[in-house]
Amino acid sequence: MTKMYRLLPLSVIALALACAKSPDSGSAKDTGHAATAVATERDGAAPITSGAPTTEGTMAPVSGGGAPTNPASATGASTGAAVIPGTANPARVPNEMGRIMVLEYHIIGDKDSQYGRERGHFRRDLELLYARGFRPVTMNQVLDRKINLARGLSPVVMVFDDASPEQFGYIDRNGKLETDPRTGMGIWLDFQKTHKEWGNTAVFCVLSGASAGHNFFGDKGIGGQKTEWRFPKIKWLADNGFELCNHTLWHAQLSKFPDAFVQQQIAQLQLAVDSAVPGYRIRSMALPQGLWPKNRALASRGSWTNPKDGKTTSYNYEVVFEVAGGPMRSPYDPAFNGLSTPRVQVIGNVIEQTIDKLEKAGNLYISDGNPSSVAKPPAVAAR
């Protein structure tokens, strides 16, 4: 099935009409900060109403399932410079010029598929990574060169695309919201209970105007999720150290659309995030299906002017996530290019295979435990 979430307009925006000529095109009805529209799955699923209300209701306190609190600043920047503790492995030779896995997840659910990871397998992924000496970091930490791990540990960037209710869901227990233990976030928080070094350091590339519940982690009762829970989820992620990433408004295949429409898709998602977390600085975006716009530069930098109020929203990102490509280069590598960041889509036993390959080649990023130095393998250091 083609993974595409389609937004159909409630009212016609002149800008979109002028730009989108193909039968697959669409536009969002802007509400200032979030899109309100009728969404429908491209593969023929029944249409559902999706979108954010302009005012979110008062919420009961949310139980994070024992998650440690690690508030992030409104800029989304990395906080603190302390080295993450861990048991050093003397057999692992430090190499901070090595490759870093950026793992790509979608639905955490009942079965494995091209875009799904079965819950038990997701839990085993976490256990495998931990046992093999990996600890999660955000892309912001990579960009800022704040990969502060104990000697012998390796960073891994965990990225979750599409903002599905299977990734992060709530359960209402007599007016108190709790993280659903069957969702990806529930499994992540439960894993933390016995693995204290496993921090709130993952990247969520979100949609806010898509169908089938891919709308800030569920709405309109899809997956048992209420619309009024959407913004609090986004805020909870930001407040607890997770990183937010732009995945466009409704997962449009950017290669099919003209420049103005591409910028509208990206800018309106940024506005939606700003509604949930005012002032949050998004630094990365993920290409839906890995498809670049015709003007590739617009994936990372552009602007859109709301025809209703004349306000212009600009974006300027340092990272564009590809859909595949393997492990990325170290940020200390002169060839590092955040604007074309490859990822490893988690299917089968690809994590273990990738680790084995990197270790065999001596090309895995391994920390020296000293944030003030960059460890290089002998062959690199001798150059």
C-alpha positions as CSV (number, residue, x, y, z in Angstrom):
1,M,0.0,0.0,0.0
2,T,1.3,3.4,-0.9
3,K,2.0,5.2,2.4
4,M,0.4,8.6,1.8
5,Y,-2.0,10.6,3.8
6,R,-4.2,12.9,1.8
7,L,-5.9,16.2,2.9
8,L,-8.8,17.5,0.8
9,P,-9.9,21.1,1.2
10,L,-12.9,22.4,3.0
11,S,-12.5,25.7,1.2
12,V,-10.4,26.7,-1.8
13,I,-7.2,28.6,-1.2
14,A,-6.3,30.7,-4.2
15,L,-2.6,29.9,-3.7
16,A,-3.1,26.2,-3.8
17,L,-5.5,26.4,-6.8
18,A,-2.9,28.3,-8.7
19,C,-0.2,25.9,-8.0
20,A,-1.6,22.4,-7.6
21,K,-2.8,21.1,-11.0
22,S,-2.3,17.3,-10.6
23,P,-5.2,15.0,-9.6
24,D,-3.3,14.1,-6.4
25,S,-3.0,17.7,-5.2
26,G,-4.8,19.3,-2.3
27,S,-4.5,22.1,0.2
28,A,-5.3,22.8,3.8
29,K,-7.8,25.2,5.2
30,D,-5.6,27.4,7.5
31,T,-6.9,28.3,10.9
32,G,-4.0,30.5,11.9
33,H,-1.9,27.8,13.6
34,A,-3.3,24.4,12.6
35,A,-5.1,22.9,9.7
36,T,-8.8,22.0,9.9
37,A,-10.0,19.8,7.0
38,V,-11.6,16.6,5.9
39,A,-8.9,14.0,5.4
40,T,-9.1,10.8,3.5
41,E,-6.7,7.9,3.0
42,R,-5.4,7.8,-0.6
43,D,-6.1,4.0,-0.8
44,G,-9.8,4.6,-0.5
45,A,-10.4,4.5,3.2
46,A,-13.5,6.2,4.4
47,P,-13.0,10.0,5.0
48,I,-12.6,11.2,8.5
49,T,-12.6,14.7,10.0
50,S,-9.1,15.7,11.1
51,G,-7.4,18.8,12.3
52,A,-6.7,20.7,15.4
53,P,-9.2,23.0,17.2
54,T,-7.9,26.5,17.6
55,T,-8.3,26.2,21.4
56,E,-7.3,23.1,23.3
57,G,-9.4,22.1,26.4
58,T,-8.2,21.9,29.9
59,M,-6.6,18.6,30.5
60,A,-6.2,16.4,33.6
61,P,-2.6,15.7,34.7
62,V,-0.9,13.1,32.5
63,S,1.0,10.2,34.0
64,G,4.1,9.6,31.9
65,G,4.4,6.0,33.2
66,G,7.4,6.8,35.3
67,A,9.3,8.8,32.7
68,P,12.0,11.0,34.1
69,T,11.4,14.7,33.7
70,N,14.0,16.4,31.5
71,P,12.4,19.7,30.3
72,A,13.7,21.0,27.0
73,S,13.9,24.7,26.2
74,A,11.5,26.3,23.8
75,T,14.3,26.4,21.2
76,G,14.5,22.6,21.2
77,A,18.3,22.8,21.9
78,S,20.2,20.1,23.8
79,T,20.3,20.6,27.5
80,G,23.2,19.9,29.8
81,A,26.7,18.7,29.0
82,A,27.1,15.8,31.5
83,V,28.4,12.5,30.2
84,I,25.7,9.9,30.1
85,P,26.8,7.1,32.5
86,G,27.4,3.6,31.4
87,T,29.7,0.6,31.8
88,A,32.8,1.1,29.7
89,N,33.8,-1.7,27.4
90,P,37.6,-1.7,27.1
91,A,37.3,-4.0,24.0
92,R,35.7,-1.2,22.0
93,V,38.3,1.2,20.7
94,P,37.1,4.8,20.6
95,N,36.4,6.2,17.2
96,E,34.4,9.4,17.0
97,M,34.8,9.6,13.3
98,G,32.8,6.5,12.7
99,R,29.2,6.1,11.4
100,I,26.0,6.6,13.4
101,M,22.8,4.7,12.9
102,V,19.7,6.8,12.4
103,L,16.9,4.2,12.8
104,E,13.5,4.8,11.2
105,Y,10.3,3.6,12.7
106,H,6.7,4.0,11.8
107,I,3.8,2.1,13.4
108,I,4.5,0.1,16.5
109,G,1.7,-2.5,16.4
110,D,0.5,-6.0,16.0
111,K,2.8,-7.2,13.2
112,D,6.0,-6.5,11.3
113,S,5.6,-4.9,7.8
114,Q,7.3,-2.4,5.6
115,Y,6.0,0.4,7.8
116,G,5.3,-1.5,11.0
117,R,7.3,-3.0,13.9
118,E,5.6,-5.6,16.1
119,R,5.6,-4.5,19.8
120,G,7.7,-7.4,21.1
121,H,10.2,-6.9,18.3
122,F,10.4,-3.2,19.1
123,R,11.2,-4.1,22.8
124,R,13.8,-6.5,21.6
125,D,15.3,-3.8,19.4
126,L,15.8,-1.6,22.5
127,E,17.3,-4.6,24.4
128,L,19.7,-5.4,21.5
129,L,20.9,-1.8,21.2
130,Y,21.4,-1.5,24.9
131,A,23.3,-4.8,25.2
132,R,25.5,-3.9,22.2
133,G,26.5,-0.6,23.8
134,F,24.2,1.9,22.2
135,R,22.5,4.8,23.9
136,P,19.9,7.1,22.2
137,V,20.8,10.7,21.3
138,T,18.7,13.4,19.5
139,M,19.6,14.8,16.1
140,N,20.0,18.2,17.9
141,Q,22.8,16.7,20.0
142,V,24.5,15.4,16.8
143,L,24.3,18.8,15.2
144,D,25.6,20.6,18.3
145,R,28.3,17.9,18.8
146,K,27.1,17.1,22.2
147,I,27.2,13.3,22.0
148,N,28.3,13.0,25.6
149,L,28.5,9.3,26.2
150,A,30.7,7.2,28.5
151,R,33.8,5.6,27.0
152,G,33.0,2.6,24.9
153,L,29.3,3.6,24.2
154,S,27.9,4.4,20.7
155,P,25.1,6.8,19.9
156,V,22.0,5.9,18.0
157,V,19.3,8.3,16.7
158,M,15.8,6.8,17.0
159,V,13.4,8.5,14.6
160,F,9.6,7.9,14.5
161,D,7.7,9.1,11.4
162,D,4.0,9.9,10.9
163,A,2.7,10.6,14.5
164,S,0.4,7.6,14.6
165,P,-1.7,6.7,17.7
166,E,0.3,3.4,17.8
167,Q,3.4,5.4,18.6
168,F,2.0,7.5,21.5
169,G,-1.4,6.9,22.9
170,Y,-3.2,7.8,26.1
171,I,-5.7,5.8,28.2
172,D,-8.2,7.7,30.3
173,R,-8.5,6.1,33.7
174,N,-11.2,7.9,35.6
175,G,-10.2,11.3,34.3
176,K,-6.4,10.7,34.6
177,L,-4.5,10.2,31.4
178,E,-1.8,7.5,31.3
179,T,0.5,6.5,28.5
180,D,-0.9,3.4,26.8
181,P,1.7,0.6,27.6
182,R,1.0,-1.0,24.2
183,T,2.1,2.0,22.2
184,G,5.7,2.7,21.3
185,M,6.0,5.4,24.0
186,G,4.6,3.0,26.6
187,I,7.2,0.4,25.7
188,W,9.9,3.0,25.7
189,L,9.0,4.3,29.2
190,D,8.7,0.8,30.6
191,F,12.2,-0.1,29.2
192,Q,13.5,3.0,31.1
193,K,12.4,1.5,34.4
194,T,15.1,-1.1,34.2
195,H,17.6,0.8,32.0
196,K,18.1,4.1,33.7
197,E,20.6,5.3,31.1
198,W,18.0,5.1,28.3
199,G,16.9,8.7,28.2
200,N,14.1,10.7,26.6
201,T,16.2,11.1,23.5
202,A,14.2,10.2,20.3
203,V,13.0,12.2,17.4
204,F,9.3,12.4,16.3
205,C,8.7,13.6,12.8
206,V,5.0,14.6,13.0
207,L,2.0,15.3,10.9
208,S,-0.9,17.5,12.0
209,G,-3.4,17.3,9.2
210,A,-3.4,13.7,8.0
211,S,-6.0,10.9,8.0
212,A,-6.2,7.6,9.7
213,G,-5.2,9.1,13.0
214,H,-1.8,10.3,11.8
215,N,-2.6,13.7,13.2
216,F,-0.5,14.5,16.2
217,F,-0.8,10.9,17.4
218,G,-4.6,10.4,16.9
219,D,-7.9,12.2,16.9
220,K,-11.6,11.7,16.5
221,G,-11.6,8.5,18.5
222,I,-9.2,6.7,16.1
223,G,-7.2,4.2,18.2
224,G,-9.2,5.4,21.2
225,Q,-7.6,8.8,21.0
226,K,-9.4,12.1,21.5
227,T,-8.8,15.2,19.5
228,E,-8.2,17.3,22.6
229,W,-5.3,15.1,23.6
230,R,-3.3,16.0,20.5
231,F,-1.6,19.2,21.6
232,P,-0.8,18.0,25.1
233,K,1.0,15.0,23.6
234,I,3.2,17.3,21.5
235,K,3.9,19.6,24.5
236,W,4.7,16.6,26.7
237,L,7.3,15.4,24.2
238,A,9.0,18.8,24.0
239,D,8.8,19.3,27.8
240,N,10.4,15.9,28.4
241,G,13.4,16.2,26.2
242,F,12.2,14.5,23.0
243,E,12.8,16.2,19.7
244,L,10.1,17.3,17.2
245,C,10.7,17.2,13.5
246,N,8.6,18.4,10.5
247,H,7.1,15.7,8.3
248,T,4.8,18.1,6.3
249,L,1.1,18.8,7.0
250,W,-0.4,15.6,5.6
251,H,2.5,13.6,4.2
252,A,2.3,15.0,0.7
253,Q,4.6,13.5,-2.0
254,L,6.6,16.6,-2.5
255,S,8.0,15.6,-5.9
256,K,4.5,15.9,-7.4
257,F,3.8,19.5,-6.4
258,P,4.9,23.0,-7.4
259,D,7.2,25.1,-5.2
260,A,4.5,27.2,-3.5
261,F,2.6,24.1,-2.4
262,V,5.7,22.4,-1.0
263,Q,6.4,25.5,1.1
264,Q,2.8,25.6,2.3
265,Q,2.9,21.9,3.4
266,I,6.1,22.5,5.5
267,A,5.2,25.9,6.9
268,Q,1.7,24.9,8.0
269,L,3.1,21.9,10.0
270,Q,5.5,24.3,11.7
271,L,2.6,26.6,12.6
272,A,0.8,23.6,14.1
273,V,3.7,22.7,16.3
274,D,4.0,26.3,17.4
275,S,0.4,26.2,18.5
276,A,1.2,23.3,20.8
277,V,4.6,24.5,21.9
278,P,4.9,28.2,21.3
279,G,8.4,29.2,20.2
280,Y,9.6,25.6,19.6
281,R,12.5,25.6,17.2
282,I,12.3,22.8,14.7
283,R,15.7,22.0,13.2
284,S,14.9,19.0,11.0
285,M,12.4,17.6,8.5
286,A,11.7,14.1,7.1
287,L,10.9,13.7,3.4
288,P,7.5,11.8,3.0
289,Q,8.5,8.5,1.3
290,G,11.9,10.0,0.7
291,L,10.7,12.1,-2.2
292,W,12.4,15.4,-2.8
293,P,10.6,18.4,-4.1
294,K,11.6,19.5,-7.7
295,N,13.5,22.4,-6.1
296,R,15.4,20.4,-3.5
297,A,16.4,23.5,-1.5
298,L,12.8,24.0,-0.5
299,A,12.9,20.9,1.7
300,S,15.1,22.8,4.2
301,R,14.4,26.4,3.5
302,G,11.4,28.4,2.4
303,S,8.4,30.5,3.4
304,W,4.6,30.6,2.9
305,T,2.3,33.6,3.3
306,N,-1.2,33.0,4.6
307,P,-3.6,34.6,2.0
308,K,-6.1,35.3,4.8
309,D,-4.0,37.4,7.1
310,G,-0.9,38.2,5.0
311,K,1.4,36.7,7.7
312,T,4.5,34.9,6.4
313,T,6.0,31.8,8.0
314,S,9.6,31.0,7.2
315,Y,11.5,27.8,7.9
316,N,15.2,27.1,7.8
317,Y,16.2,23.5,8.8
318,E,19.7,22.0,9.3
319,V,18.6,18.4,8.7
320,V,16.6,16.7,6.0
321,F,16.1,13.0,6.7
322,E,16.2,10.6,3.7
323,V,14.1,7.4,3.9
324,A,17.1,5.1,3.5
325,G,20.8,5.2,2.7
326,G,22.4,3.5,5.7
327,P,24.3,4.9,8.7
328,M,25.2,8.6,8.6
329,R,28.6,10.1,8.9
330,S,29.9,11.5,12.2
331,P,29.3,15.2,12.7
332,Y,33.1,15.5,13.1
333,D,33.6,14.1,9.6
334,P,34.3,16.9,7.0
335,A,31.9,15.1,4.6
336,F,29.0,15.2,7.1
337,N,25.9,16.7,5.4
338,G,22.9,17.1,7.6
339,L,20.8,18.3,4.6
340,S,20.9,14.8,3.2
341,T,20.8,12.5,6.3
342,P,20.5,8.8,5.5
343,R,18.5,6.5,7.7
344,V,18.1,2.7,8.3
345,Q,14.5,1.6,8.0
346,V,13.9,-1.0,10.7
347,I,12.8,-4.2,8.9
348,G,13.7,-7.7,10.0
349,N,17.1,-8.0,11.7
350,V,18.6,-5.0,9.9
351,I,19.8,-3.4,13.2
352,E,22.0,-6.4,14.1
353,Q,23.2,-6.7,10.6
354,T,24.2,-3.1,10.4
355,I,26.0,-3.2,13.8
356,D,27.9,-6.3,12.8
357,K,29.0,-4.7,9.5
358,L,30.1,-1.4,11.1
359,E,32.0,-3.2,13.8
360,K,33.7,-5.6,11.4
361,A,34.8,-2.6,9.2
362,G,36.0,-0.6,12.3
363,N,33.7,2.2,11.1
364,L,31.3,2.6,14.1
365,Y,31.2,5.7,16.2
366,I,32.5,4.8,19.7
367,S,32.8,7.5,22.3
368,D,36.0,8.1,24.2
369,G,34.1,9.5,27.2
370,N,35.7,12.9,26.9
371,P,33.5,15.7,25.5
372,S,36.5,18.0,24.9
373,S,38.3,15.6,22.6
374,V,37.5,13.8,19.3
375,A,38.9,10.2,19.2
376,K,40.2,9.1,15.9
377,P,41.3,5.6,14.9
378,P,45.0,5.3,14.1
379,A,44.6,5.3,10.4
380,V,42.7,8.6,10.5
381,A,44.9,10.2,13.2
382,A,48.0,9.5,11.1
383,R,46.7,11.5,8.1
